[in-house]
């Protein structure tokens, strides 16, 4: 089995929204804001080669939206999903499975592309994976999440016939080396892959812990639907990570890919930063 980091580009989000109740005097040191109070974030996906499968975890935001949409999020950088796959001698046609942690635009936008006037799957040979609870919340969003759940990113997956829904069951296995943890603080039934890799367990943190700075418990995004649930979920994950020597994979940290944790008098804290290629 092999794992590869797939960088799909950078974008910007409001620093206050990304750090919740944490004062700017604190978070600006970790994630410096520009003159518009926007911080730069990665869209770092993961590619998993296992047996005859090539599994892509999340897809970034893609490039099919209009200029007005992109003016809010300012995507930039040299990386794209296609370029990162090509650098590994893969193409979008090689992907067998697209595992979507959740359906917010910056995690699933690259799943669909434009073909003239049509919207079609970017991975024509892949099965797309979500779960029923989250899927239903995405196609009938509440007013607060509506701007993150874009129909053009979601409905074409179902219309293509390539969608399958995973049973919502804690610790359910997706492959021999990957199980799923369900989280409900950020959004309904977000799925976090927990992967066995070279004798090490890696948790793909998605938006539970978007960056290394968010390891501190109070650093909970303003985007989260249930911030107190996020606190509880982070506490549980941190304890498991410390007890079992997990590594945490950060999807949105602009610099850091992976980190380990240690227990201190002040609670869980970052121990060591690593790169996936060095494991």
DRENKOLNU-631188 format. One line per field, with one value per residue: residue number from 1; residue in one letter; x, y, z of N, C-alpha, C in turn. Coordinates in pm, 1 decimal. Atoms other than C-alpha are relative to their C-alpha. Layout:
# DRENKOLNU-631188
n <- [NUM_...]
res <- [A_...]
n_X <- [X_...]
n_Y <- [Y_...]
n_Z <- [Z_...]
ca_X <- [X_...]
ca_Y <- [Y_...]
ca_Z <- [Z_...]
c_X <- [X_...]
c_Y <- [Y_...]
c_Z <- [Z_...]
//
This chain:
# DRENKOLNU-631188
n <- [1_2_3_4_5_6_7_8_9_10_11_12_13_14_15_16_17_18_19_20_21_22_23_24_25_26_27_28_29_30_31_32_33_34_35_36_37_38_39_40_41_42_43_44_45_46_47_48_49_50_51_52_53_54_55_56_57_58_59_60_61_62_63_64_65_66_67_68_69_70_71_72_73_74_75_76_77_78_79_80_81_82_83_84_85_86_87_88_89_90_91_92_93_94_95_96_97_98_99_100_101_102_103_104_105_106_107_108_109_110_111_112_113_114_115_116_117_118_119_120_121_122_123_124_125_126_127_128_129_130_131_132_133_134_135_136_137_138_139_140_141_142_143_144_145_146_147_148_149_150_151_152_153_154_155_156_157_158_159_160_161_162_163_164_165_166_167_168_169_170_171_172_173_174_175_176_177_178_179_180_181_182_183_184_185_186_187_188_189_190_191_192_193_194_195_196_197_198_199_200_201_202_203_204_205_206_207_208_209_210_211_212_213_214_215_216_217_218_219_220_221_222_223_224_225_226_227_228_229_230_231_232_233_234_235_236_237_238_239_240_241_242_243_244_245_246_247_248_249_250_251_252_253_254_255_256_257_258_259_260_261_262_263_264_265_266_267_268_269_270_271_272_273_274_275_276_277_278_279]
res <- [X_X_X_X_X_X_X_X_X_X_X_X_X_X_X_X_X_X_X_X_X_X_X_X_X_X_X_X_X_X_X_X_X_X_X_X_X_X_X_X_X_X_X_X_X_X_X_X_X_X_X_X_X_X_X_X_X_X_X_X_X_X_X_X_X_X_X_X_X_X_X_X_X_X_X_X_X_X_X_X_X_X_X_X_X_X_X_X_X_X_X_X_X_X_X_X_X_X_X_X_X_X_X_X_X_X_X_X_X_X_X_X_X_X_X_X_X_X_X_X_X_X_X_X_X_X_X_X_X_X_X_X_X_X_X_X_X_X_X_X_X_X_X_X_X_X_X_X_X_X_X_X_X_X_X_X_X_X_X_X_X_X_X_X_X_X_X_X_X_X_X_X_X_X_X_X_X_X_X_X_X_X_X_X_X_X_X_X_X_X_X_X_X_X_X_X_X_X_X_X_X_X_X_X_X_X_X_X_X_X_X_X_X_X_X_X_X_X_X_X_X_X_X_X_X_X_X_X_X_X_X_X_X_X_X_X_X_X_X_X_X_X_X_X_X_X_X_X_X_X_X_X_X_X_X_X_X_X_X_X_X_X_X_X_X_X_X_X_X_X_X_X_X_X_X_X_X_X_X]
n_X <- [83.5_-73.2_74.2_-61.8_63.0_47.8_25.8_90.1_-3.4_23.8_110.0_4.4_122.2_-5.8_-73.3_87.6_86.9_-79.0_-54.0_106.8_-6.3_-140.1_-32.3_-92.9_-135.9_-57.2_-3.4_-75.1_-139.0_-6.6_51.9_6.6_105.5_-33.7_64.9_144.3_24.3_7.2_-116.8_-21.9_19.4_-22.7_100.8_-94.4_72.3_-82.3_19.2_-29.2_-10.7_16.3_40.0_25.1_75.8_-67.6_103.7_-27.3_74.3_32.6_-37.9_-17.7_118.9_16.6_-18.0_115.5_85.3_-17.3_-93.9_55.6_-22.7_-141.7_-42.5_19.4_-90.7_-132.5_-88.9_-129.0_-105.1_-31.2_48.6_136.6_23.9_-48.9_-146.5_-52.4_16.7_-91.4_-136.4_-13.9_29.3_140.9_94.4_131.6_65.2_-52.9_59.6_109.1_91.0_-13.4_55.7_25.7_19.2_127.6_32.0_-27.0_-56.1_-145.9_-35.5_58.8_19.0_-75.8_61.7_82.1_-60.6_84.8_-21.7_91.2_107.6_34.5_-83.3_-21.0_-104.6_-139.0_-63.4_105.8_-3.5_-2.2_116.0_-5.2_49.5_45.3_89.5_136.8_29.3_-64.8_54.0_130.3_-19.3_-61.9_94.6_102.4_-83.4_52.8_-36.1_-136.8_-95.5_41.2_-104.3_-108.8_51.7_38.0_66.9_-77.6_-104.6_56.3_103.0_-50.7_-55.2_113.2_57.1_-90.7_8.9_-127.7_4.0_35.9_9.6_-60.8_78.8_-48.9_-28.6_-130.7_-109.1_21.8_-115.8_18.8_-90.3_-73.5_-88.1_65.0_130.3_61.6_52.3_102.8_-1.7_121.5_-12.3_-16.4_116.9_56.8_-63.5_-127.0_-71.3_-146.1_-71.4_-109.1_-72.2_-121.4_-101.3_-136.1_0.1_39.7_136.5_11.6_137.4_24.2_81.0_99.6_26.8_-2.8_-124.5_-43.6_-141.4_-72.0_38.2_130.3_-13.8_46.8_143.1_93.3_-10.0_108.9_41.8_131.8_82.8_51.6_141.7_16.5_-135.7_-25.1_-26.9_-136.8_-89.1_1.1_-61.7_-143.9_-54.6_-4.2_-102.6_-131.7_-37.2_-32.8_-124.0_-111.9_-9.4_-31.8_-104.6_47.7_-37.8_112.1_-23.1_69.6_45.0_1.0_-119.1_-71.3_-139.8_-24.7_79.3_27.1_-53.1_29.1_40.5_-51.3_78.9_-70.3_82.3_104.3_78.8_-66.3_-75.6_-77.6_-128.2_-95.6_54.1_-60.8_49.8_46.5_-101.7_-106.8_48.7]
n_Y <- [-119.5_-125.7_-123.9_-116.1_-130.3_-61.4_-142.7_-47.0_-145.2_-78.9_-96.0_-87.9_-8.2_-98.2_49.6_11.3_116.1_123.4_19.6_-6.9_-96.4_-30.9_-137.7_-14.7_-17.8_133.7_81.8_-64.2_46.7_132.2_-8.8_-144.6_-48.8_-111.2_-125.9_22.6_96.3_133.0_87.2_97.4_138.9_103.8_103.9_112.5_126.5_119.2_107.2_128.0_117.6_123.0_109.2_-50.4_-123.7_-128.4_-70.9_-141.1_-53.5_-140.2_-41.0_-143.4_-72.1_6.8_-125.1_-21.8_-110.0_-123.1_-99.3_-57.5_95.8_5.6_-127.4_8.2_96.7_-30.0_115.7_-38.6_99.9_75.5_137.5_38.1_142.8_74.3_-5.2_84.2_139.1_25.4_10.1_138.0_82.3_38.2_-97.2_8.9_124.1_113.1_3.9_98.3_-39.6_-134.9_0.6_-139.9_-11.6_-70.5_-57.5_-143.0_-22.6_9.3_141.4_83.7_-73.1_62.1_127.1_-24.1_-95.0_-44.3_52.3_-87.9_-46.2_107.2_28.6_144.6_40.6_-18.6_132.5_73.7_142.5_12.9_-3.0_-111.3_48.1_-86.8_79.6_-47.5_-112.5_-121.1_-30.7_-64.8_-135.3_-80.8_-32.9_-83.3_-63.7_-107.3_-132.2_-35.1_76.2_0.9_-55.8_97.5_114.6_-49.7_108.1_40.2_91.6_115.4_74.1_77.0_128.3_93.2_14.7_82.7_140.0_42.8_-21.4_103.6_-52.1_85.1_16.2_-79.7_95.0_-40.5_94.6_84.6_6.3_-34.8_96.8_75.8_-89.0_-128.0_-3.9_-133.0_-62.4_-98.7_-118.4_-77.3_-138.0_-91.7_19.4_132.5_124.5_-10.7_127.8_-11.9_126.3_40.3_86.3_70.8_-23.5_29.7_21.4_-124.4_-42.4_-139.8_-49.0_-112.2_-78.0_-83.7_-127.3_9.7_-67.1_-41.6_-36.5_32.6_-96.9_37.1_103.1_-59.6_29.8_-110.2_-44.9_65.3_-90.6_-59.8_70.8_124.9_-3.7_33.5_-18.0_76.9_137.9_0.5_7.5_137.0_88.6_-23.9_60.2_145.3_30.7_-27.9_104.8_119.1_-24.1_7.7_137.2_96.6_-55.8_-37.5_-124.5_-77.1_-57.1_-128.0_-29.7_-142.2_-70.3_-42.5_41.2_127.2_114.3_99.9_-28.0_89.7_-70.5_39.9_-47.4_-94.5_-49.4_-84.5_82.3_47.6_-99.5_50.5_59.3_0.8_-17.3_92.3_8.4_135.8_73.7_43.6_107.6]
n_Z <- [0.0_3.8_-17.4_62.0_-18.4_123.8_-20.7_105.4_5.7_-120.3_7.9_-116.8_-79.7_-107.6_-115.5_-115.4_17.5_-11.1_-134.2_-98.3_-110.2_-31.9_39.5_111.9_-52.0_-15.8_121.1_107.7_-7.2_62.3_136.2_23.7_89.4_87.9_-36.2_-3.4_-107.8_58.5_-18.2_106.5_-41.7_100.2_25.7_7.8_8.8_-22.9_97.5_-64.6_85.6_-78.2_88.2_135.5_-12.5_-10.4_-74.8_-24.4_-113.6_27.9_135.8_14.1_46.9_144.0_76.1_86.8_-45.0_76.4_-53.4_-122.8_-108.2_-34.2_-58.5_-145.2_-61.0_56.1_18.7_56.9_-10.0_121.3_-7.0_32.6_-19.1_116.6_2.4_-107.8_43.1_111.6_-52.7_-48.5_117.2_1.8_54.6_-64.2_43.9_-77.1_-133.4_-11.1_-106.8_-55.2_-135.8_-35.3_-144.3_-5.9_129.7_11.8_133.0_5.5_-16.1_105.2_125.1_108.2_38.7_119.5_93.7_110.4_135.7_71.0_-86.9_-94.0_-116.7_-1.8_-93.8_43.3_-6.9_70.0_-33.3_-145.7_-87.9_-95.2_-128.4_-108.0_-84.2_16.6_-88.6_50.2_132.8_-15.1_-52.7_105.4_106.8_-63.9_-102.2_-83.5_51.8_-36.8_80.9_140.1_86.2_13.1_75.3_131.9_72.7_117.0_-44.6_-69.9_73.3_114.5_-44.1_-5.5_134.0_80.7_-41.5_-58.8_-144.6_-95.8_-135.4_-102.3_-121.7_-113.3_-107.1_-51.9_18.5_116.8_88.7_140.2_62.7_-101.8_-75.8_-28.0_-64.6_4.7_-120.9_31.4_-84.5_21.7_-44.4_113.4_85.2_-24.6_45.7_70.2_-9.2_-8.3_20.2_-89.0_94.0_-40.9_103.2_-44.7_-143.7_-65.5_31.3_40.7_6.0_91.4_-93.7_68.1_-67.5_-146.0_-37.3_134.0_2.6_-123.4_-101.7_-55.6_-103.1_-124.7_-7.5_28.7_138.8_71.4_107.0_-2.1_96.8_-55.9_-34.7_-141.3_-52.5_-121.9_43.8_52.0_-116.7_-52.5_99.5_-2.9_-121.6_18.3_100.8_-56.0_-94.2_79.3_74.1_-94.5_-52.3_105.2_86.6_133.1_64.3_50.7_132.9_3.3_136.1_33.3_-46.2_121.0_-8.1_-68.0_45.7_-103.0_-132.4_-111.5_-120.9_-130.0_-113.2_-85.9_-110.6_58.5_91.0_121.3_74.4_111.5_-37.9_111.6_133.4_93.6_135.8_30.1_75.0_-89.6_-88.5]
ca_X <- [0.0_115.7_-3.5_63.8_-5.8_-212.4_-189.8_-475.1_-392.8_-436.1_-729.6_-827.4_-1085.2_-1168.3_-931.0_-1196.7_-1429.9_-1150.8_-1046.1_-1378.9_-1357.4_-975.9_-850.0_-669.2_-369.9_-320.2_-420.3_-246.8_88.9_7.7_-184.6_-103.8_-388.5_-368.0_-506.9_-859.0_-830.1_-802.4_-568.1_-418.3_-516.6_-421.8_-653.6_-440.3_-590.0_-465.9_-419.9_-422.8_-297.7_-428.3_-454.3_-618.1_-775.4_-665.2_-860.6_-867.8_-970.4_-1133.5_-1080.0_-1027.2_-1259.9_-1199.7_-1202.5_-1555.3_-1702.7_-1742.3_-1525.2_-1760.3_-1736.7_-1359.1_-1333.8_-1455.1_-1196.1_-903.0_-766.5_-397.1_-70.7_83.8_-70.2_-380.8_-540.3_-456.2_-92.9_-41.1_-185.2_20.6_338.4_275.9_210.4_-164.4_-458.1_-814.2_-921.8_-710.7_-903.7_-1129.2_-1284.3_-1343.8_-1397.4_-1557.7_-1515.9_-1803.2_-1962.0_-1851.7_-1725.6_-1355.4_-1362.0_-1575.7_-1570.2_-1306.5_-1531.2_-1731.2_-1611.7_-1767.2_-1801.2_-1945.2_-2282.1_-2290.2_-2159.5_-2004.9_-1788.6_-1420.5_-1336.8_-1534.7_-1426.1_-1464.3_-1724.5_-1803.6_-1858.5_-2064.6_-2317.3_-2693.8_-2710.5_-2457.8_-2591.2_-2940.3_-2813.0_-2618.4_-2906.0_-3145.4_-2906.9_-2988.1_-2957.8_-2621.6_-2452.0_-2626.2_-2335.8_-2098.5_-2322.2_-2335.8_-2579.0_-2349.3_-2088.3_-2328.9_-2629.6_-2428.0_-2261.8_-2599.0_-2724.4_-2420.4_-2506.4_-2158.4_-2268.7_-2265.1_-2354.2_-2156.5_-2336.3_-2311.7_-2148.6_-1861.7_-1532.9_-1668.4_-1395.5_-1369.0_-1068.4_-836.9_-623.1_-882.2_-1164.1_-1398.9_-1465.6_-1784.4_-1789.4_-2090.1_-1952.3_-1845.6_-2133.1_-2360.3_-2169.7_-1834.7_-1618.9_-1254.9_-1038.3_-812.2_-543.0_-286.5_33.8_379.2_291.1_156.1_-202.6_-281.5_-606.2_-711.7_-855.5_-1057.6_-1231.1_-1217.8_-857.2_-794.8_-444.5_-176.8_-281.2_-629.7_-488.1_-555.6_-905.6_-1065.5_-955.1_-1288.1_-1398.4_-1688.8_-1814.5_-1887.8_-2255.6_-2211.4_-1896.3_-1941.0_-1961.3_-1641.9_-1474.4_-1581.1_-1476.4_-1135.5_-1080.1_-1163.5_-943.8_-652.6_-663.5_-673.1_-394.1_-171.4_-250.6_-196.6_70.3_-148.1_-36.3_-276.8_-297.7_-389.6_-599.7_-592.4_-260.2_-70.6_267.6_234.6_121.0_138.5_182.5_203.6_73.9_202.6_29.2_130.5_6.9_-196.4_-348.0_-271.1_-6.3_184.1_484.7_649.7_580.0_646.5_605.8_415.9_701.4_930.9_714.5]
ca_Y <- [0.0_355.0_699.3_1022.6_1384.5_1553.4_1932.3_2098.8_2465.7_2740.0_2966.3_3232.1_3242.5_3497.6_3461.1_3526.4_3262.4_3005.7_3059.5_3116.3_3279.4_3292.4_3654.8_3774.3_3869.9_3495.2_3335.3_3592.5_3461.6_3112.4_3205.9_3564.7_3757.5_3996.2_4350.8_4209.1_3977.9_3675.0_3385.2_3143.8_2777.3_2460.6_2209.7_1902.3_1572.9_1217.6_942.4_582.3_288.9_-34.9_-364.4_-275.0_45.1_404.8_601.4_981.4_1138.7_1477.6_1679.9_2048.4_2313.6_2250.0_2515.9_2518.7_2807.2_3156.2_3462.0_3605.0_3288.1_3274.1_3644.0_3550.7_3276.4_3384.1_3042.6_3065.7_2875.0_2646.7_2318.9_2161.9_1824.1_1712.7_1829.3_1650.1_1327.1_1357.0_1406.1_1054.7_921.1_896.7_1065.9_1133.8_826.3_602.6_689.3_400.1_562.8_920.1_931.8_1260.9_1346.2_1592.6_1796.4_2152.6_2313.4_2317.8_1941.0_1819.4_2090.5_1906.2_1600.0_1758.2_1938.7_2129.0_1965.9_2243.3_2320.4_1995.2_1912.5_1565.6_1362.8_1456.3_1090.0_895.0_550.4_613.1_532.0_836.6_774.3_971.4_863.3_900.5_1134.7_1377.4_1350.8_1444.2_1743.0_1858.6_1843.0_2006.2_2240.2_2462.9_2837.6_2856.5_2590.6_2664.8_2869.5_2574.4_2307.9_2390.9_2185.4_2189.7_2003.4_1746.8_1656.8_1558.3_1284.2_1122.3_1186.0_1006.2_683.5_679.2_758.2_501.0_563.5_422.5_280.7_516.0_277.8_378.1_212.7_64.9_-48.8_103.6_-106.8_-349.3_-56.7_216.6_258.8_554.4_780.8_989.6_1345.1_1575.2_1903.0_2062.5_1922.6_1618.4_1289.1_1412.2_1104.8_1091.8_812.6_635.4_462.7_196.6_287.7_138.2_34.7_382.0_506.7_832.8_1023.0_1242.4_1527.3_1716.1_2002.8_1862.4_1982.3_2185.1_2299.1_2232.3_2549.4_2403.1_2136.1_2375.4_2283.2_2631.2_2683.6_2579.9_2726.7_2965.6_2751.3_2455.5_2374.8_2236.7_2384.4_2211.3_1876.4_1967.5_2026.4_1683.4_1516.2_1681.6_1571.7_1211.6_1211.8_1371.4_1107.8_825.0_985.0_1017.2_670.0_500.9_722.3_836.1_1097.8_1374.6_1476.1_1843.0_1919.9_2299.4_2386.2_2589.9_2457.7_2145.6_1804.8_1579.1_1608.4_1390.3_1483.6_1474.8_1510.4_1814.2_1983.5_2211.4_1919.9_1781.2_1974.3_1935.5_1709.5_1673.0_1783.6_1542.3_1490.9_1192.0_1099.3_1051.1_787.6]
ca_Z <- [0.0_-74.1_29.6_-157.0_-69.3_-340.4_-331.5_-520.0_-458.5_-201.6_-119.9_131.6_409.3_676.1_969.6_1230.6_1086.0_1071.0_1432.3_1605.1_1948.7_1949.1_1947.4_1636.5_1851.3_1902.6_1572.5_1352.7_1475.9_1350.1_1035.0_933.5_772.0_479.2_474.1_424.5_726.5_497.2_574.4_323.6_348.1_164.4_2.0_67.9_-41.6_-5.1_-263.2_-144.6_-351.9_-208.6_-396.0_-728.5_-600.8_-635.6_-376.5_-371.7_-40.9_-108.9_-425.3_-343.2_-489.3_-859.6_-1129.9_-1272.6_-1069.7_-1211.3_-1153.8_-890.2_-681.1_-700.1_-608.6_-258.9_-204.7_-425.9_-528.5_-610.9_-626.8_-886.6_-767.3_-917.6_-865.8_-1218.5_-1198.4_-866.9_-1005.9_-1324.6_-1120.0_-983.3_-1334.8_-1273.7_-1442.7_-1332.2_-1532.5_-1307.4_-990.6_-883.0_-574.9_-458.1_-81.8_20.6_387.8_346.8_71.8_145.7_-174.3_-81.1_-24.9_-314.1_-583.3_-784.5_-804.8_-1088.2_-1400.6_-1688.7_-2028.6_-2242.5_-2086.3_-1890.4_-1545.2_-1530.9_-1290.5_-1312.6_-1243.8_-1500.1_-1378.6_-1005.7_-745.9_-530.4_-158.7_93.4_358.5_373.4_671.7_529.2_174.1_288.0_484.7_178.1_-71.0_178.7_362.2_654.3_596.8_771.2_558.0_230.0_93.6_144.1_-13.8_-384.4_-591.1_-892.5_-686.2_-546.4_-762.2_-1073.9_-865.6_-802.0_-1155.0_-1297.2_-1114.8_-959.8_-603.6_-323.9_38.4_329.0_631.0_927.7_1172.5_1398.6_1308.9_984.9_746.1_400.9_294.9_472.6_584.2_630.9_878.9_917.5_1213.7_1201.0_1340.0_1383.9_1521.2_1194.3_987.3_991.2_966.7_839.1_768.8_880.1_734.3_984.2_779.6_868.5_688.3_739.9_1094.3_1173.3_1201.0_1023.6_1082.1_789.7_995.7_731.6_913.3_1266.1_1294.4_977.6_1075.4_1334.3_1516.1_1568.7_1798.5_2085.4_2206.9_2197.8_1837.8_1684.0_1352.3_1334.8_1045.5_1276.3_1322.9_1675.9_1831.7_2167.4_1988.9_1805.6_2142.3_2265.4_1940.1_1949.0_2308.5_2221.8_1911.4_2096.3_2369.2_2115.1_1914.5_2220.4_2355.0_2018.7_1859.5_1571.0_1324.5_1222.1_854.6_812.1_504.3_530.6_695.8_435.7_556.3_769.8_644.7_948.3_1321.2_1629.5_1974.2_2328.6_2663.6_2869.0_3184.2_2957.0_2763.6_2418.3_2230.6_1906.2_1943.6_1603.0_1246.9_961.1_588.3_452.0_220.4_520.0_690.8]
c_X <- [87.4_-96.8_77.9_-78.1_-35.8_-36.0_-84.2_-5.7_-31.1_-122.6_-3.0_-138.2_20.5_65.7_-86.6_-89.8_77.1_49.1_-101.9_21.8_143.3_32.8_102.4_143.3_70.8_10.2_82.5_147.8_16.3_-39.2_-18.7_-104.9_53.7_-79.1_-152.4_-40.4_-16.2_130.1_7.3_-6.6_28.3_-129.2_78.9_-77.1_96.7_-35.7_50.8_0.1_-10.9_-58.3_-21.4_-76.5_92.3_-104.5_45.4_-89.6_-8.9_63.7_35.8_-124.2_-21.8_11.6_-120.6_-86.8_29.6_91.4_-49.4_23.5_146.3_50.0_-15.8_109.1_142.1_90.2_128.2_101.5_14.0_-60.5_-145.1_-13.2_59.7_153.0_59.6_-15.5_99.5_144.1_29.2_-26.6_-140.1_-79.8_-132.5_-71.3_45.9_-66.4_-117.4_-105.2_31.3_-73.6_-12.1_-28.9_-129.3_-11.4_6.7_86.8_150.7_49.9_-51.2_-11.9_71.4_-56.2_-77.8_70.8_-101.9_43.4_-97.5_-103.2_-34.6_96.7_10.3_107.3_139.5_75.1_-99.8_-5.4_-12.1_-139.2_20.4_-69.5_-36.9_-78.4_-137.2_-30.5_59.7_-56.2_-131.8_13.3_58.8_-99.5_-119.9_66.3_-77.1_54.8_145.5_103.4_-25.5_108.9_116.9_-40.2_-53.3_-56.5_80.6_116.7_-55.3_-95.4_53.0_63.8_-109.8_-55.8_84.7_-14.9_125.1_3.9_-34.7_6.9_50.9_-92.4_61.5_13.4_141.6_103.7_-17.0_122.5_-39.7_87.4_69.1_81.6_-63.0_-134.7_-47.8_-46.1_-98.1_2.3_-120.5_10.0_7.6_-123.6_-50.9_85.2_118.8_79.2_151.1_63.2_110.9_73.3_120.6_103.4_139.4_8.7_-43.3_-145.3_-2.8_-148.0_-4.4_-104.0_-108.2_-21.2_-19.7_120.8_63.6_146.9_63.9_-38.1_-130.6_7.8_-44.0_-152.7_-90.7_2.9_-99.4_-54.6_-140.1_-95.2_-67.7_-145.5_-21.5_136.9_28.9_21.3_140.7_100.6_9.6_68.4_150.7_63.6_15.0_109.7_139.0_44.6_37.4_132.7_122.1_20.2_52.7_101.1_-47.3_73.0_-125.6_38.6_-86.8_-36.0_19.9_122.9_86.1_143.9_15.4_-93.4_-48.0_58.0_-34.2_-28.5_73.7_-91.0_84.6_-92.8_-115.3_-87.8_80.2_66.6_76.5_134.8_103.2_-75.0_76.4_-56.8_-37.9_108.5_111.8_-42.8_29.3]
c_Y <- [125.1_116.3_114.5_126.0_58.0_145.0_53.0_152.3_63.8_88.6_80.9_-3.4_101.3_-58.8_-15.8_-121.2_-129.8_-27.7_20.7_106.9_39.8_142.2_4.2_16.5_-132.9_-72.2_62.1_-39.6_-134.0_4.4_146.4_38.7_110.3_124.1_-10.9_-103.3_-143.0_-75.0_-100.6_-141.7_-94.0_-77.0_-126.4_-131.3_-117.3_-105.6_-129.7_-110.7_-124.1_-108.5_56.1_131.3_121.4_96.7_143.2_48.1_151.2_46.5_148.0_64.2_-7.2_136.6_38.1_118.9_127.0_98.8_61.3_-91.0_2.1_130.6_1.9_-83.4_5.2_-122.9_41.9_-112.7_-79.1_-140.2_-11.3_-149.9_-81.4_-3.0_-91.3_-147.7_-34.3_-15.0_-139.1_-101.5_-60.4_108.8_-14.7_-129.8_-121.2_-15.0_-96.9_42.8_142.7_1.8_144.8_10.0_72.3_84.0_152.5_22.6_-18.8_-142.3_-85.4_69.8_-61.9_-132.5_9.9_102.8_39.6_-66.7_74.5_56.0_-100.8_-2.8_-151.0_-35.8_20.1_-132.8_-100.7_-147.2_-28.0_-15.3_112.5_-43.3_114.6_-87.9_66.9_122.4_128.4_39.5_74.9_142.2_92.3_39.1_78.5_77.7_99.7_133.4_34.7_-69.2_11.3_49.5_-96.2_-123.2_49.8_-115.0_-48.8_-93.0_-136.0_-81.1_-75.6_-133.7_-105.6_-27.3_-90.0_-148.6_-51.3_14.2_-127.8_59.2_-102.9_-8.3_80.9_-91.6_24.7_-110.0_-91.5_5.9_38.3_-88.3_-76.1_91.2_134.4_-22.1_144.7_41.5_110.2_112.7_88.5_146.4_98.9_-0.8_-140.0_-110.4_20.9_-128.3_22.5_-137.3_-18.2_-113.1_-64.2_12.8_-20.2_-11.7_120.3_29.3_150.0_35.7_120.0_88.7_84.8_128.9_-14.5_74.8_46.9_36.3_-38.2_95.5_-37.2_-116.8_54.0_-9.5_118.3_50.3_-81.3_99.5_55.5_-66.1_-123.2_15.3_-20.6_10.4_-78.2_-148.0_-11.2_-8.8_-141.8_-96.4_18.0_-64.0_-151.1_-40.2_22.3_-110.6_-128.2_17.4_-12.2_-143.2_-98.1_51.5_25.5_124.8_67.7_65.6_124.0_38.7_146.0_77.1_34.3_-49.8_-145.3_-110.8_-86.4_43.3_-110.2_84.1_-51.2_56.5_93.0_40.7_86.2_-77.0_-44.1_116.2_-67.6_-51.0_15.3_19.5_-86.2_20.2_-144.5_-81.2_-54.2_-113.3_-135.9]
c_Z <- [0.0_23.3_-62.7_37.3_-136.0_30.5_-116.2_-9.0_133.2_-21.0_128.7_65.4_111.2_124.2_123.3_-8.4_20.1_141.6_110.8_105.4_35.6_-46.5_-114.9_47.8_21.1_-134.2_-112.2_1.3_-71.8_-147.1_-37.5_-104.1_-90.3_41.6_4.5_105.5_-51.8_23.3_-114.4_56.0_-116.1_-25.0_-32.5_7.6_17.3_-103.5_60.4_-105.3_86.9_-88.8_-140.3_0.6_8.7_55.6_25.2_112.9_-15.1_-131.7_-13.6_-60.3_-150.5_-66.3_-84.7_39.2_-80.1_73.4_130.6_118.7_43.2_61.0_152.1_67.5_-57.7_-11.9_-69.4_22.5_-128.9_-2.2_-47.2_24.2_-113.9_-4.3_106.5_-33.2_-110.9_46.9_55.7_-110.9_3.0_-70.9_73.2_-38.4_79.2_136.8_1.3_101.5_43.6_133.8_45.5_149.5_30.9_-126.5_-3.2_-124.1_-8.1_19.1_-115.8_-134.9_-118.6_-45.8_-129.8_-88.2_-105.6_-130.3_-90.3_95.6_108.7_118.1_14.3_102.7_-59.3_-4.8_-56.7_37.4_149.0_58.7_100.0_129.1_93.8_96.6_1.4_85.1_-54.3_-135.7_11.8_53.7_-105.7_-108.9_53.3_114.2_86.1_-51.5_27.9_-88.1_-149.6_-94.1_-21.4_-79.8_-134.0_-83.3_-119.4_34.7_41.2_-87.0_-122.0_39.9_0.7_-138.7_-89.0_28.8_68.9_152.4_74.8_140.1_100.6_120.6_113.3_120.7_48.8_-19.3_-119.0_-91.4_-141.0_-88.5_112.3_90.1_35.5_65.7_5.3_138.8_-41.7_102.5_-35.1_43.0_-114.0_-89.5_25.5_-61.1_-93.4_24.8_-1.0_-21.5_104.5_-70.6_66.5_-111.0_58.3_152.6_81.3_-36.1_-25.6_-6.3_-93.8_66.2_-63.6_78.7_151.3_53.8_-130.9_-10.5_132.3_112.8_68.3_97.7_136.0_5.5_-32.4_-143.8_-83.7_-102.5_22.5_-97.8_59.5_44.0_149.8_68.9_128.2_-32.2_-58.1_113.8_53.2_-95.8_-3.2_123.1_-14.7_-97.9_56.1_94.9_-72.9_-72.7_90.5_47.7_-103.5_-102.5_-142.6_-50.1_-53.3_-132.2_-13.8_-143.8_-37.5_46.8_-121.0_-3.4_43.0_-45.8_115.5_133.2_98.3_123.8_121.9_107.9_85.0_114.0_-50.4_-98.7_-121.1_-72.9_-113.0_49.2_-111.5_-130.4_-98.6_-139.8_-30.1_-68.5_88.1_92.4_-60.0]
//
